[in-house]
Amino acid sequence: MVDVQETPAVPPTDYGGDERVGCFLAGAILIFLGWGLGVIVNVALHVWAPAGGFTVASLWFGTTIGTYAWAAIGFGIVTGAVGVGLLGVGRATPRGRLVLPGVDY
Protein backbone atom coordinates (compact mmCIF):
# COMPACT_ATOMS: atom_id res chain seq x y z
CA MET A 1 0.00 0.00 0.00
CA VAL A 2 1.25 3.51 -0.88
CA ASP A 3 0.50 6.54 1.24
CA VAL A 4 -0.80 9.11 -1.24
CA GLN A 5 -0.11 12.01 1.13
CA GLU A 6 3.63 11.30 1.14
CA THR A 7 4.11 10.69 -2.59
CA PRO A 8 4.52 13.77 -4.79
CA ALA A 9 2.39 13.89 -7.91
CA VAL A 10 5.42 14.87 -9.97
CA PRO A 11 8.88 13.73 -8.96
CA PRO A 12 11.13 16.66 -8.00
CA THR A 13 13.60 17.69 -10.67
CA ASP A 14 16.66 19.86 -10.50
CA TYR A 15 17.25 21.48 -13.84
CA GLY A 16 20.60 22.89 -12.81
CA GLY A 17 20.07 26.16 -14.63
CA ASP A 18 21.73 29.42 -13.76
CA GLU A 19 19.08 31.69 -12.23
CA ARG A 20 21.68 34.46 -12.03
CA VAL A 21 21.07 35.19 -15.71
CA GLY A 22 17.49 36.17 -14.92
CA CYS A 23 18.60 38.41 -12.04
CA PHE A 24 21.20 40.14 -14.22
CA LEU A 25 18.78 40.62 -17.11
CA ALA A 26 15.93 41.88 -14.91
CA GLY A 27 18.28 44.18 -12.99
CA ALA A 28 19.71 45.68 -16.17
CA ILE A 29 16.24 46.25 -17.64
CA LEU A 30 15.02 47.92 -14.44
CA ILE A 31 18.08 50.17 -14.27
CA PHE A 32 17.65 51.14 -17.93
CA LEU A 33 13.95 51.87 -17.57
CA GLY A 34 14.19 53.52 -14.15
CA TRP A 35 17.32 55.61 -14.28
CA GLY A 36 17.64 55.83 -18.05
CA LEU A 37 14.12 56.69 -19.13
CA GLY A 38 12.45 57.69 -15.88
CA VAL A 39 15.15 60.06 -14.71
CA ILE A 40 17.70 60.99 -17.39
CA VAL A 41 15.45 61.21 -20.46
CA ASN A 42 12.62 62.79 -18.49
CA VAL A 43 14.81 65.54 -17.01
CA ALA A 44 16.66 66.05 -20.32
CA LEU A 45 13.39 66.61 -22.19
CA HIS A 46 12.33 69.21 -19.64
CA VAL A 47 15.70 70.95 -19.69
CA TRP A 48 15.87 71.08 -23.49
CA ALA A 49 12.26 72.18 -23.93
CA PRO A 50 11.79 75.55 -25.63
CA ALA A 51 9.84 78.35 -23.94
CA GLY A 52 6.54 77.13 -25.41
CA GLY A 53 7.22 73.47 -24.72
CA PHE A 54 6.82 70.61 -27.18
CA THR A 55 4.94 67.34 -27.52
CA VAL A 56 6.51 63.88 -27.70
CA ALA A 57 4.18 60.92 -28.26
CA SER A 58 1.15 62.86 -26.94
CA LEU A 59 3.05 63.97 -23.81
CA TRP A 60 3.69 67.68 -23.41
CA PHE A 61 7.06 68.74 -22.04
CA GLY A 62 7.60 72.27 -20.79
CA THR A 63 10.50 74.08 -19.15
CA THR A 64 9.22 73.40 -15.61
CA ILE A 65 9.04 69.97 -14.01
CA GLY A 66 5.46 69.33 -12.92
CA THR A 67 3.84 66.82 -10.61
CA TYR A 68 3.77 64.01 -13.16
CA ALA A 69 7.46 64.52 -13.99
CA TRP A 70 8.43 64.46 -10.30
CA ALA A 71 6.42 61.26 -9.86
CA ALA A 72 8.19 59.72 -12.88
CA ILE A 73 11.57 60.75 -11.44
CA GLY A 74 10.73 59.22 -8.05
CA PHE A 75 9.42 56.02 -9.62
CA GLY A 76 12.54 55.86 -11.81
CA ILE A 77 14.85 56.21 -8.81
CA VAL A 78 13.05 53.42 -6.95
CA THR A 79 12.95 51.18 -10.04
CA GLY A 80 16.68 51.66 -10.65
CA ALA A 81 17.41 50.88 -6.99
CA VAL A 82 15.44 47.62 -7.28
CA GLY A 83 17.51 46.84 -10.39
CA VAL A 84 20.73 47.37 -8.45
CA GLY A 85 19.34 45.08 -5.74
CA LEU A 86 18.67 42.37 -8.33
CA LEU A 87 22.21 42.70 -9.64
CA GLY A 88 23.45 42.27 -6.07
CA VAL A 89 21.32 39.15 -5.63
CA GLY A 90 22.68 37.80 -8.91
CA ARG A 91 26.27 38.36 -7.79
CA ALA A 92 25.64 36.75 -4.39
CA THR A 93 23.97 33.63 -5.85
CA PRO A 94 26.26 30.69 -6.59
CA ARG A 95 27.05 30.06 -10.22
CA GLY A 96 25.19 27.36 -12.13
CA ARG A 97 25.09 26.07 -15.67
CA LEU A 98 23.19 28.14 -18.23
CA VAL A 99 20.41 25.89 -19.48
CA LEU A 100 17.65 27.06 -21.78
CA PRO A 101 14.13 26.09 -20.66
CA GLY A 102 12.85 22.91 -22.29
CA VAL A 103 16.30 21.73 -23.45
CA ASP A 104 17.62 18.40 -22.20
CA TYR A 105 21.14 18.59 -20.83
C-alpha positions in Angstrom: 0.0 0.0 0.0 1.2 3.5 -0.9 0.5 6.5 1.2 -0.8 9.1 -1.2 -0.1 12.0 1.1 3.6 11.3 1.1 4.1 10.7 -2.6 4.5 13.8 -4.8 2.4 13.9 -7.9 5.4 14.9 -10.0 8.9 13.7 -9.0 11.1 16.7 -8.0 13.6 17.7 -10.7 16.7 19.9 -10.5 17.2 21.5 -13.8 20.6 22.9 -12.8 20.1 26.2 -14.6 21.7 29.4 -13.8 19.1 31.7 -12.2 21.7 34.5 -12.0 21.1 35.2 -15.7 17.5 36.2 -14.9 18.6 38.4 -12.0 21.2 40.1 -14.2 18.8 40.6 -17.1 15.9 41.9 -14.9 18.3 44.2 -13.0 19.7 45.7 -16.2 16.2 46.3 -17.6 15.0 47.9 -14.4 18.1 50.2 -14.3 17.6 51.1 -17.9 13.9 51.9 -17.6 14.2 53.5 -14.2 17.3 55.6 -14.3 17.6 55.8 -18.1 14.1 56.7 -19.1 12.5 57.7 -15.9 15.2 60.1 -14.7 17.7 61.0 -17.4 15.5 61.2 -20.5 12.6 62.8 -18.5 14.8 65.5 -17.0 16.7 66.1 -20.3 13.4 66.6 -22.2 12.3 69.2 -19.6 15.7 71.0 -19.7 15.9 71.1 -23.5 12.3 72.2 -23.9 11.8 75.6 -25.6 9.8 78.4 -23.9 6.5 77.1 -25.4 7.2 73.5 -24.7 6.8 70.6 -27.2 4.9 67.3 -27.5 6.5 63.9 -27.7 4.2 60.9 -28.3 1.2 62.9 -26.9 3.1 64.0 -23.8 3.7 67.7 -23.4 7.1 68.7 -22.0 7.6 72.3 -20.8 10.5 74.1 -19.1 9.2 73.4 -15.6 9.0 70.0 -14.0 5.5 69.3 -12.9 3.8 66.8 -10.6 3.8 64.0 -13.2 7.5 64.5 -14.0 8.4 64.5 -10.3 6.4 61.3 -9.9 8.2 59.7 -12.9 11.6 60.7 -11.4 10.7 59.2 -8.0 9.4 56.0 -9.6 12.5 55.9 -11.8 14.8 56.2 -8.8 13.0 53.4 -7.0 12.9 51.2 -10.0 16.7 51.7 -10.6 17.4 50.9 -7.0 15.4 47.6 -7.3 17.5 46.8 -10.4 20.7 47.4 -8.4 19.3 45.1 -5.7 18.7 42.4 -8.3 22.2 42.7 -9.6 23.4 42.3 -6.1 21.3 39.1 -5.6 22.7 37.8 -8.9 26.3 38.4 -7.8 25.6 36.7 -4.4 24.0 33.6 -5.8 26.3 30.7 -6.6 27.0 30.1 -10.2 25.2 27.4 -12.1 25.1 26.1 -15.7 23.2 28.1 -18.2 20.4 25.9 -19.5 17.6 27.1 -21.8 14.1 26.1 -20.7 12.9 22.9 -22.3 16.3 21.7 -23.4 17.6 18.4 -22.2 21.1 18.6 -20.8 
